[in-house]
Amino acid sequence: MSTDQEYTPPDVWKWESESGGTWASINRPIAGSTHEKALAVGKHDLQLYSLATPNGVKVTVMLEELLAKGIDAAEYDAYPINIGEGDQFGSDFVAINPNSKIPALLDHSTTPPTRLFESGSILLYLAEKYDAFLPKEPAARTECMNWLFWQMGSAPYLGGGFGHFYVYAPVKIEYCIDRFTMETKRQLDVLEQQLSKNTYICGDDYTIADIAIWPWYGQVILGNVYDAVEFLDATSYKHLNRWANAIAKREPVKRGCMVNRTFGEPSSQLRERHSAADFDTQTQDKIGDVS
Ligand SMILES: N[C@@H](CCC(=O)N[C@@H](CS)C(=O)NCC(=O)O)C(=O)O
């Protein structure tokens, strides 16, 4: 890889070498599966294949919130997909998500099973299926959709832009870090202003807009993601901190953050989940695996 400041692109880009950086070994310019791999299937209707990254956490928080509301039909089996090792390019996974990214969900309550990919689509599907965390009144529902889609369009600048160049890139490039820090701080201020007038993103009620936005913006503000609290002057966003802390204290959010987690404290990792009891007995510390 060239690390020159000045780069003249060739007429036609070619995939010649790894680009460097933390995720270089899994980056490819082509889609599709690379190997045959069957996925395990558990006993519940909902089968989740994911990882506890912010995009994955959106779905596990939603499922744990539904269960906490007493909606037992939302019971689910969750299996970890190791994106660092290329599990997302296995044949069964690609059949659920042709885009090869977690989270992916199969709903076996329909025939044939319904495949779901894209965290926003999954949240909306679950909210409609179980009639929860989505306002019914048309104007309120539209506002919730506005923020859900805001997240889907905005978070790639935070994750793929800021996070990539601040944390993962093989070299620190001032231009890139400046560009995406500017945009990230603008987005944080969008949320700060919205939350200065509302308890939750869309008003008085906690909705799938909060469930989509918190795993990225809430966790960046709290320092759980990217360790950039000081760099972003995150404590200066008072309303955003109030909201982020309130959501972090919810028990279903704490549980959702543990599911399919393969990093961090062993007691915080419930790599595979099949029932609520697993939180008490199956975390990495309890099963004696601290790898
Ligand atoms: N827009 C997608 C983004 C999903 C996504 O980027 N997932 C990442 C992990 S956070 C992934 O699976 N990366 C693997 C890869 O790019 O190969 C969603 O919200 O579901």
The ligand as an SDF file (V2000), in Angstrom:
LIG
                    3D

 20 19  0  0  0  0  0  0  0  0999 V2000
  -26.1970   -1.3420    7.2840 N   0  0  0  0  0  0  0  0  0  0  0  0
  -25.8860   -2.5990    7.9110 C   0  0  0  0  0  0  0  0  0  0  0  0
  -24.4550   -2.5840    8.3720 C   0  0  0  0  0  0  0  0  0  0  0  0
  -24.0260   -3.9220    8.9120 C   0  0  0  0  0  0  0  0  0  0  0  0
  -22.5130   -3.9670    9.1350 C   0  0  0  0  0  0  0  0  0  0  0  0
  -21.7730   -3.0940    8.6670 O   0  0  0  0  0  0  0  0  0  0  0  0
  -22.0510   -5.0080    9.8190 N   0  0  0  0  0  0  0  0  0  0  0  0
  -20.6150   -5.1850   10.0460 C   0  0  0  0  0  0  0  0  0  0  0  0
  -20.3120   -5.3300   11.5180 C   0  0  0  0  0  0  0  0  0  0  0  0
  -20.8050   -3.9090   12.4270 S   0  0  0  0  0  0  0  0  0  0  0  0
  -20.1460   -6.4480    9.3520 C   0  0  0  0  0  0  0  0  0  0  0  0
  -20.8040   -7.4470    9.3880 O   0  0  0  0  0  0  0  0  0  0  0  0
  -18.9600   -6.3930    8.7220 N   0  0  0  0  0  0  0  0  0  0  0  0
  -18.3810   -7.5360    8.0820 C   0  0  0  0  0  0  0  0  0  0  0  0
  -17.8230   -7.1940    6.7280 C   0  0  0  0  0  0  0  0  0  0  0  0
  -17.9030   -6.0300    6.3210 O   0  0  0  0  0  0  0  0  0  0  0  0
  -17.3230   -8.1080    6.0730 O   0  0  0  0  0  0  0  0  0  0  0  0
  -26.8500   -2.8670    9.0620 C   0  0  0  0  0  0  0  0  0  0  0  0
  -27.2320   -1.8890    9.7200 O   0  0  0  0  0  0  0  0  0  0  0  0
  -27.2450   -4.0270    9.2920 O   0  0  0  0  0  0  0  0  0  0  0  0
  1  2  1  0
  2  3  1  0
  2 18  1  0
  3  4  1  0
  4  5  1  0
  5  6  2  0
  5  7  1  0
  7  8  1  0
  8  9  1  0
  8 11  1  0
  9 10  1  0
 11 12  2  0
 11 13  1  0
 13 14  1  0
 14 15  1  0
 15 16  2  0
 15 17  1  0
 18 19  2  0
 18 20  1  0
M  END
$$$$
